[in-house]
Amino acid sequence: MMKGLFYENIISGKQVLSIIEKMLIIHFLTIK
């Protein structure tokens, strides 16, 4: 149970990071 929640938190954290990365990439592209 605890391991499952732990891995879910890691996966959701990676998803949040990827969303931020995509937003930054779009931001830099729009500046150029």
C-alpha distance matrix in Angstrom:
0.0 3.8 5.5 5.2 6.4 8.7 10.1 10.7 12.6 14.5 15.5 16.6 18.4 20.2 21.2 22.7 24.6 26.0 27.2 28.9 30.4 31.8 33.3 34.9 36.3 37.7 39.1 40.9 42.2 43.7 45.4 47.1
3.8 0.0 3.8 5.4 5.2 6.1 8.7 9.9 10.6 12.5 14.3 15.3 16.4 18.5 20.0 21.1 22.6 24.4 25.8 27.1 28.6 30.3 31.7 33.0 34.7 36.3 37.4 39.1 40.7 42.2 43.6 45.4
5.5 3.8 0.0 3.8 5.5 4.9 6.1 8.5 9.8 10.6 12.3 14.2 15.2 16.6 18.4 19.9 21.1 22.6 24.4 25.8 26.9 28.6 30.4 31.6 32.9 34.7 36.0 37.5 38.9 40.7 42.1 43.7
5.2 5.4 3.8 0.0 3.8 5.4 5.3 6.2 8.7 10.0 10.6 12.2 14.1 15.4 16.5 18.4 20.0 21.1 22.6 24.5 25.7 27.0 28.8 30.4 31.5 33.1 34.6 36.3 37.5 39.1 40.8 42.4
6.4 5.2 5.5 3.8 0.0 3.8 5.5 5.0 6.2 8.7 9.9 10.4 12.1 14.2 15.2 16.4 18.3 19.9 21.0 22.6 24.2 25.6 27.0 28.6 30.2 31.6 32.8 34.7 36.1 37.4 39.1 40.9
8.7 6.1 4.9 5.4 3.8 0.0 3.8 5.4 5.2 6.4 8.8 10.0 10.6 12.5 14.4 15.4 16.6 18.5 20.1 21.3 22.6 24.5 26.0 27.1 28.7 30.5 31.6 33.1 34.8 36.3 37.7 39.4
10.1 8.7 6.1 5.3 5.5 3.8 0.0 3.8 5.4 5.0 6.2 8.6 9.7 10.6 12.4 14.3 15.3 16.5 18.5 20.0 20.9 22.6 24.5 25.7 26.8 28.7 30.1 31.5 32.9 34.7 36.2 37.7
10.7 9.9 8.5 6.2 5.0 5.4 3.8 0.0 3.8 5.4 5.1 6.1 8.4 9.8 10.5 12.3 14.2 15.3 16.5 18.5 19.8 21.0 22.6 24.4 25.6 27.0 28.5 30.3 31.5 33.0 34.8 36.4
12.6 10.6 9.8 8.7 6.2 5.2 5.4 3.8 0.0 3.8 5.5 5.1 6.0 8.6 9.8 10.4 12.2 14.2 15.3 16.5 18.2 19.9 21.1 22.5 24.2 25.8 26.8 28.6 30.2 31.6 33.0 34.9
14.5 12.5 10.6 10.0 8.7 6.4 5.0 5.4 3.8 0.0 3.8 5.5 5.0 6.2 8.7 9.9 10.5 12.3 14.3 15.4 16.4 18.3 20.0 21.0 22.4 24.4 25.6 26.9 28.5 30.2 31.6 33.1
15.5 14.3 12.3 10.6 9.9 8.8 6.2 5.1 5.5 3.8 0.0 3.8 5.4 5.1 6.3 8.8 9.9 10.6 12.4 14.4 15.2 16.5 18.5 20.0 21.0 22.6 24.3 25.8 26.9 28.6 30.4 31.8
16.6 15.3 14.2 12.2 10.4 10.0 8.6 6.1 5.1 5.5 3.8 0.0 3.8 5.4 5.0 6.3 8.7 9.8 10.6 12.5 14.2 15.3 16.6 18.5 19.9 21.2 22.5 24.5 25.7 27.0 28.8 30.6
18.4 16.4 15.2 14.1 12.1 10.6 9.7 8.4 6.0 5.0 5.4 3.8 0.0 3.8 5.4 5.1 6.3 8.7 9.9 10.7 12.3 14.3 15.4 16.6 18.4 20.1 21.0 22.7 24.4 25.8 27.2 29.0
20.2 18.5 16.6 15.4 14.2 12.5 10.6 9.8 8.6 6.2 5.1 5.4 3.8 0.0 3.8 5.4 5.0 6.1 8.6 9.9 10.4 12.2 14.2 15.2 16.3 18.3 19.7 21.0 22.4 24.2 25.7 27.1
21.2 20.0 18.4 16.5 15.2 14.4 12.4 10.5 9.8 8.7 6.3 5.0 5.4 3.8 0.0 3.8 5.4 5.1 6.2 8.7 9.8 10.5 12.4 14.2 15.3 16.5 18.2 20.0 21.0 22.5 24.4 26.0
22.7 21.1 19.9 18.4 16.4 15.4 14.3 12.3 10.4 9.9 8.8 6.3 5.1 5.4 3.8 0.0 3.8 5.5 5.1 6.3 8.6 9.9 10.7 12.4 14.3 15.5 16.4 18.5 20.0 21.2 22.7 24.7
24.6 22.6 21.1 20.0 18.3 16.6 15.3 14.2 12.2 10.5 9.9 8.7 6.3 5.0 5.4 3.8 0.0 3.8 5.4 5.1 6.1 8.6 9.9 10.5 12.2 14.2 15.1 16.5 18.3 19.9 21.1 22.8
26.0 24.4 22.6 21.1 19.9 18.5 16.5 15.3 14.2 12.3 10.6 9.8 8.7 6.1 5.1 5.5 3.8 0.0 3.8 5.4 4.9 6.1 8.6 9.8 10.4 12.2 14.0 15.3 16.4 18.2 20.0 21.2
27.2 25.8 24.4 22.6 21.0 20.1 18.5 16.5 15.3 14.3 12.4 10.6 9.9 8.6 6.2 5.1 5.4 3.8 0.0 3.8 5.4 5.1 6.2 8.7 9.9 10.6 12.2 14.3 15.3 16.5 18.5 20.2
28.9 27.1 25.8 24.5 22.6 21.3 20.0 18.5 16.5 15.4 14.4 12.5 10.7 9.9 8.7 6.3 5.1 5.4 3.8 0.0 3.8 5.5 5.1 6.2 8.6 9.9 10.3 12.3 14.2 15.3 16.5 18.6
30.4 28.6 26.9 25.7 24.2 22.6 20.9 19.8 18.2 16.4 15.2 14.2 12.3 10.4 9.8 8.6 6.1 4.9 5.4 3.8 0.0 3.8 5.4 5.1 6.2 8.6 9.7 10.6 12.2 14.2 15.4 16.8
31.8 30.3 28.6 27.0 25.6 24.5 22.6 21.0 19.9 18.3 16.5 15.3 14.3 12.2 10.5 9.9 8.6 6.1 5.1 5.5 3.8 0.0 3.8 5.4 5.1 6.2 8.5 10.0 10.5 12.2 14.3 15.6
33.3 31.7 30.4 28.8 27.0 26.0 24.5 22.6 21.1 20.0 18.5 16.6 15.4 14.2 12.4 10.7 9.9 8.6 6.2 5.1 5.4 3.8 0.0 3.8 5.5 5.2 6.0 8.7 9.9 10.5 12.3 14.4
34.9 33.0 31.6 30.4 28.6 27.1 25.7 24.4 22.5 21.0 20.0 18.5 16.6 15.2 14.2 12.4 10.5 9.8 8.7 6.2 5.1 5.4 3.8 0.0 3.8 5.5 4.9 6.2 8.5 9.8 10.6 12.5
36.3 34.7 32.9 31.5 30.2 28.7 26.8 25.6 24.2 22.4 21.0 19.9 18.4 16.3 15.3 14.3 12.2 10.4 9.9 8.6 6.2 5.1 5.5 3.8 0.0 3.8 5.4 5.2 6.1 8.6 10.0 10.8
37.7 36.3 34.7 33.1 31.6 30.5 28.7 27.0 25.8 24.4 22.6 21.2 20.1 18.3 16.5 15.5 14.2 12.2 10.6 9.9 8.6 6.2 5.2 5.5 3.8 0.0 3.8 5.5 5.1 6.1 8.7 10.0
39.1 37.4 36.0 34.6 32.8 31.6 30.1 28.5 26.8 25.6 24.3 22.5 21.0 19.7 18.2 16.4 15.1 14.0 12.2 10.3 9.7 8.5 6.0 4.9 5.4 3.8 0.0 3.8 5.5 5.3 6.4 8.9
40.9 39.1 37.5 36.3 34.7 33.1 31.5 30.3 28.6 26.9 25.8 24.5 22.7 21.0 20.0 18.5 16.5 15.3 14.3 12.3 10.6 10.0 8.7 6.2 5.2 5.5 3.8 0.0 3.8 5.5 5.1 6.4
42.2 40.7 38.9 37.5 36.1 34.8 32.9 31.5 30.2 28.5 26.9 25.7 24.4 22.4 21.0 20.0 18.3 16.4 15.3 14.2 12.2 10.5 9.9 8.5 6.1 5.1 5.5 3.8 0.0 3.8 5.5 5.2
43.7 42.2 40.7 39.1 37.4 36.3 34.7 33.0 31.6 30.2 28.6 27.0 25.8 24.2 22.5 21.2 19.9 18.2 16.5 15.3 14.2 12.2 10.5 9.8 8.6 6.1 5.3 5.5 3.8 0.0 3.8 5.4
45.4 43.6 42.1 40.8 39.1 37.7 36.2 34.8 33.0 31.6 30.4 28.8 27.2 25.7 24.4 22.7 21.1 20.0 18.5 16.5 15.4 14.3 12.3 10.6 10.0 8.7 6.4 5.1 5.5 3.8 0.0 3.8
47.1 45.4 43.7 42.4 40.9 39.4 37.7 36.4 34.9 33.1 31.8 30.6 29.0 27.1 26.0 24.7 22.8 21.2 20.2 18.6 16.8 15.6 14.4 12.5 10.8 10.0 8.9 6.4 5.2 5.4 3.8 0.0
